Amino acid sequence: MRILLMPIGTVTNLRRRTTIADNVAADLRKRISERHYAPGAPLPARRILAQDYNVAIDTIQHAVGKLVAEGYLRAENGRGTFVSTPAIKTVDETLEVLNVILPSFEGSIGRELAHHAETEAAKAGWQCRVIRVDENDNSIAVRALGGNGRSLVWLWDAELEHLLKHIIEASDRVVVIGNRLEKFGVPSVVADDVQAVVQATSYLAAAGHRKIALVANNPQERMRQVQIASWRSCVEALDDPAAVEKRLISAQSPHAHCMARSAYQAVRTFLESEQNDITALISVDDHIAMGTMAACRDAGYDVPDQLSLINCGDSDMMEFGSPPVTAIDVNLHRHVEIAMQLLSRPVSGDPPGDTRLRFVQPRLIERKSVAPATRK
């Protein structure tokens, strides 16, 4: 059974609620750290917290759930929720600990990385602790990086910059995924983003597409800049270079906001403009792909009969889209496998230079969102 696209308004409402819950969680986290709630003390009832923050009870439930997962709180069946003692998840000190440090925005990449990290840690006999941080609260990540455990880090640029000093200081116990910090001595595992865009463009070109747009959010991010440069190089060889730049569709979306809606608005505006002469689009994120498909639908374009779409990134959203989306899988599982190999080495303080940077090759997943070009 195919799962149809969720209405954009529904996605926005869910994202807004998640953002509010993140804000509540950040404030509760601060109160716990500052001992407004003493270690071992019960957390106030959800109803009282909902009144204090003027939010729905399910928003409080979501925020509390995050703090339980992070170790600030512990839930006891039949008794309630209590502040942890200490206010961080208790671990077995006889086992190695893997800290998985991720953004507070719980997107498909973060969920998949956490899943693979938990699986690989279990294989190694390590305990796994998932830590989510944002620009305003990274205290638990700082403590984890300063401890004796190993850490796998995947963060957006702004969040990474706030932790950079601590990551460098712990470089013999840290591997970064998705960003290159090897020049600081930090082992880094990254997807070959150039090759991913080359694969996507080549696949579309083989189907007769020459006028190919790129839908990218936050072009100031380093990873996006690499993808955009690669796309330009590829499409300039297919069509008039002077016409390429107008086909870059920029969907600005702060990470706490809905990327699907930002993509929807940007793509819908482009498709209804006089600049639209494209036959295919490449999106750079699963959420952006979903917003792009919705924009095509609402602008009156059928995917793939009138516009083809391929996404750089793969998750169950791509598999169960309507139609299922052809994607370039960056192979997150392999990222985590390599990271675990690097983290499993004895701590020496100075890994060999040729192991500080490792690339993972992407792979094409053919589905049903690409068809031969029908418009010249």
C-alpha positions in Angstrom: 0.0 0.0 0.0 1.3 3.4 -0.9 1.5 6.1 1.7 0.3 9.4 0.3 2.0 12.7 1.0 0.9 14.4 4.2 -0.7 17.8 3.7 1.8 20.6 4.1 -0.3 22.2 6.9 -0.2 19.0 8.9 3.6 18.8 8.6 3.9 22.4 9.7 1.6 21.8 12.8 3.7 18.8 13.8 6.9 20.7 13.3 5.6 23.7 15.3 4.6 21.4 18.2 8.0 19.7 18.1 9.8 23.1 18.2 7.7 24.2 21.2 8.5 20.9 22.9 12.2 21.5 22.3 12.0 24.9 23.9 10.2 23.5 26.9 12.8 20.7 27.2 15.6 23.3 27.0 14.1 25.2 29.9 13.5 22.1 32.0 17.0 21.0 31.3 18.3 24.4 32.5 16.2 24.2 35.7 17.5 20.7 36.4 21.2 21.8 35.8 20.7 24.8 38.1 19.1 22.6 40.8 15.6 24.2 40.7 14.6 20.5 40.7 16.9 18.6 43.1 18.3 15.2 42.1 15.9 12.5 43.1 13.0 14.9 43.4 9.7 14.2 41.5 9.0 16.3 38.5 5.7 18.3 38.8 2.7 16.8 37.3 2.3 17.1 33.5 -0.9 19.2 34.1 0.9 21.7 36.2 3.8 22.0 33.8 1.3 22.5 30.9 -0.2 25.4 32.9 3.2 26.8 33.7 4.3 26.8 30.1 0.9 27.5 28.6 1.1 24.5 26.3 -0.8 21.3 25.6 -0.1 18.3 27.9 1.1 16.2 24.9 3.8 18.9 24.3 4.9 18.5 27.9 4.9 14.7 27.4 7.2 15.1 24.3 9.6 17.4 26.2 9.8 15.1 29.2 10.3 12.1 26.9 13.4 13.8 25.4 14.8 14.4 28.9 14.2 10.8 29.9 16.1 9.7 26.8 19.0 12.1 27.5 19.2 10.9 31.1 18.1 14.1 32.9 14.9 12.3 34.1 13.9 8.8 34.9 10.4 7.4 34.6 9.2 4.8 37.2 6.1 2.8 36.4 3.3 3.6 38.8 5.3 6.3 40.7 6.0 9.1 38.2 9.0 10.9 36.8 12.0 11.9 38.8 15.2 13.9 38.4 18.1 11.6 37.8 20.9 11.3 40.4 23.2 12.5 38.9 21.2 14.3 36.2 22.6 12.3 33.4 21.9 8.8 32.3 23.5 6.2 34.5 25.9 3.9 32.7 27.8 0.7 33.6 31.3 1.9 34.2 32.7 -1.5 33.3 31.6 -1.1 29.7 32.8 1.3 27.0 30.3 4.1 26.3 29.5 5.5 22.9 28.0 9.0 23.0 26.0 9.8 19.8 25.8 13.6 19.6 23.0 14.8 17.3 21.0 18.0 16.6 17.8 18.7 18.5 16.0 18.6 15.2 15.0 14.9 14.9 15.0 14.5 11.1 15.3 11.2 9.2 19.1 11.4 9.0 19.5 11.8 12.8 17.0 8.9 13.5 18.8 6.6 11.1 22.3 7.5 12.5 21.1 6.8 16.0 19.6 3.5 15.0 22.8 2.3 13.3 25.0 3.6 16.1 22.9 1.7 18.7 23.1 -1.5 16.6 26.9 -1.2 16.0 27.5 -0.3 19.7 25.6 -3.4 20.8 27.7 -5.6 18.5 30.8 -4.2 20.1 29.5 -4.7 23.6 29.3 -0.9 24.2 26.6 1.1 25.8 25.1 3.7 23.6 23.8 7.1 24.8 22.1 9.5 22.4 22.6 13.2 23.2 20.7 15.9 21.4 22.0 19.5 21.5 21.1 22.9 20.0 22.9 26.2 19.8 21.4 27.3 23.2 22.1 24.2 25.3 25.0 21.9 24.8 26.0 21.3 28.4 25.3 17.6 28.4 27.4 17.2 25.2 30.3 19.1 26.7 30.3 16.8 29.7 30.2 13.7 27.5 33.0 15.0 25.3 35.1 15.7 28.4 34.5 12.2 29.8 36.2 8.9 29.1 33.7 7.6 26.6 34.0 7.6 22.8 31.8 10.0 20.8 30.2 9.9 17.4 29.2 13.5 16.3 26.8 14.6 13.5 25.8 18.2 13.8 24.9 21.2 11.6 27.5 23.9 11.1 26.2 26.3 13.8 25.9 23.6 16.4 29.3 22.1 15.5 31.0 25.5 15.9 29.7 25.8 19.5 31.2 22.5 20.4 34.4 22.7 18.2 36.8 23.5 21.0 35.6 20.5 23.0 35.6 18.2 20.0 39.2 19.1 19.2 40.3 18.6 22.8 38.8 15.1 22.7 40.0 14.3 19.1 41.5 10.9 20.2 38.0 9.8 21.3 35.8 11.4 18.7 34.8 10.8 15.1 32.7 13.4 13.2 30.3 12.3 10.5 29.2 14.6 7.7 31.8 17.4 8.3 35.5 17.6 7.7 37.6 18.4 10.8 40.6 16.3 9.8 42.7 19.5 9.6 42.1 19.9 13.4 43.2 16.3 14.0 39.7 15.0 14.3 38.9 11.8 12.4 36.1 12.5 9.9 33.8 10.3 7.9 31.9 12.0 5.0 29.8 11.1 2.0 31.3 11.8 -1.4 28.8 14.6 -2.0 30.3 15.4 -5.4 29.8 11.8 -6.6 26.3 11.8 -5.3 25.3 14.8 -7.4 27.2 13.4 -10.4 25.3 10.2 -10.1 21.9 12.0 -9.9 22.7 14.2 -12.8 24.1 11.4 -15.0 21.0 9.3 -14.3 18.7 12.1 -15.4 20.9 12.9 -18.5 20.6 9.3 -19.5 16.8 9.7 -19.6 17.2 12.7 -21.9 17.0 15.5 -19.3 19.1 18.6 -20.0 17.3 21.3 -18.0 17.7 20.2 -14.5 17.0 22.3 -11.4 18.5 21.8 -7.9 16.4 22.4 -4.8 18.7 23.2 -1.9 18.1 24.6 1.6 20.6 26.8 3.4 23.2 27.2 0.6 25.6 28.8 3.1 26.2 25.4 4.7 29.5 23.8 3.7 27.9 20.6 2.6 25.4 22.4 0.4 28.1 24.5 -1.2 29.8 21.4 -2.3 26.6 19.9 -3.7 25.7 23.2 -5.5 29.2 23.5 -7.1 29.0 19.9 -8.3 25.5 20.4 -9.8 26.7 23.5 -11.6 29.6 21.7 -13.2 27.4 18.8 -14.3 24.5 20.8 -15.8 26.7 23.4 -17.5 28.0 20.5 -19.7 24.4 19.6 -20.6 22.8 23.0 -21.4 23.6 26.7 -21.9 25.7 27.7 -18.9 24.1 31.2 -18.8 20.7 29.5 -18.1 22.0 27.3 -15.2 21.9 29.8 -12.3 18.2 30.5 -12.6 17.5 26.9 -12.0 19.0 26.9 -8.5 15.9 26.9 -6.2 17.0 28.1 -2.8 14.7 27.0 0.1 15.9 28.9 3.2 14.8 26.9 6.2 16.3 27.3 9.7 16.7 23.8 11.1 14.0 24.3 13.8 11.5 25.0 11.0 9.8 22.8 8.5 12.1 22.1 5.5 9.2 20.5 3.6 7.2 23.8 3.7 10.2 25.9 2.7 10.9 23.7 -0.3 7.2 23.6 -1.2 7.0 27.4 -1.3 10.2 27.9 -3.2 9.5 25.2 -5.8 5.8 26.2 -6.3 7.0 29.8 -6.9 9.5 28.7 -9.4 7.2 26.3 -11.3 4.6 29.1 -11.7 7.2 31.7 -12.9 8.3 32.5 -16.4 11.7 31.1 -15.6 10.4 27.5 -15.5 11.7 25.6 -18.4 12.9 22.5 -16.5 12.2 18.8 -17.1 13.7 17.4 -13.8 14.7 18.4 -10.3 17.3 17.2 -7.9 16.5 17.6 -4.2 19.2 17.5 -1.4 17.2 16.1 1.5 14.3 13.8 2.2 12.1 16.5 3.7 12.9 18.8 0.7 11.9 16.0 -1.7 8.5 15.7 0.0 7.9 19.4 -0.2 9.1 19.4 -3.8 6.7 16.6 -4.8 3.8 18.4 -3.2 4.6 21.6 -5.0 4.7 19.8 -8.3 1.3 18.3 -7.6 -0.3 21.6 -6.6 1.3 23.4 -9.6 -0.3 20.8 -11.9 2.8 18.8 -12.8 2.7 15.0 -12.6 5.8 13.2 -11.3 7.3 11.6 -13.3 5.4 12.0 -16.5 5.9 15.8 -16.7 8.7 16.4 -14.2 11.2 13.9 -12.9 12.7 14.0 -9.4 15.7 12.4 -7.8 16.8 12.9 -4.2 20.3 13.0 -2.7 19.5 11.0 0.4 17.3 7.9 1.0 15.0 6.9 3.8 11.6 5.2 4.2 10.0 8.5 3.2 11.5 8.0 -0.3 10.5 4.4 -0.5 6.9 5.1 0.5 6.3 8.3 -1.4 3.8 8.6 -4.1 5.4 7.8 -6.4 8.4 6.1 -4.7 11.4 8.5 -5.2 14.5 7.5 -7.0 17.4 8.4 -4.6 21.1 8.5 -4.1 21.7 6.6 -0.9 24.7 8.1 1.0 24.9 4.8 3.0 24.7 6.1 6.6 25.2 2.5 7.9 28.6 2.4 6.3 29.5 5.8 7.8 28.7 4.4 11.3 30.7 1.2 10.6 33.8 3.2 9.6 33.3 5.5 12.6 33.1 2.5 15.0 36.3 1.1 13.4 38.1 4.3 14.1 36.7 4.6 17.6 37.6 1.1 18.5 41.4 1.7 18.0 43.4 2.1 21.2 43.5 5.8 22.3 46.9 7.0 21.2 46.3 10.7 20.9 47.6 10.8 17.3 46.0 8.6 14.7 47.9 8.1 11.4 47.2 11.0 9.0 45.8 8.8 6.2 43.0 7.6 8.5 41.7 11.0 9.7 39.5 11.4 6.6 37.4 8.6 5.1 35.0 8.9 2.2 31.8 6.8 1.7 30.7 6.2 -1.8 27.0 6.7 -2.5 24.8 4.3 -4.5 21.7 4.7 -6.7 18.4 3.4 -5.6 16.0 3.2 -8.7 12.3 3.7 -8.0 9.5 5.4 -10.0 10.0 9.2 -9.9 12.1 9.5 -13.1 10.8 9.1 -16.6 12.2 10.1 -20.1 12.2 13.8 -20.7 9.1 15.0 -22.6 9.8 18.7 -22.9 12.7 20.0 -25.0 
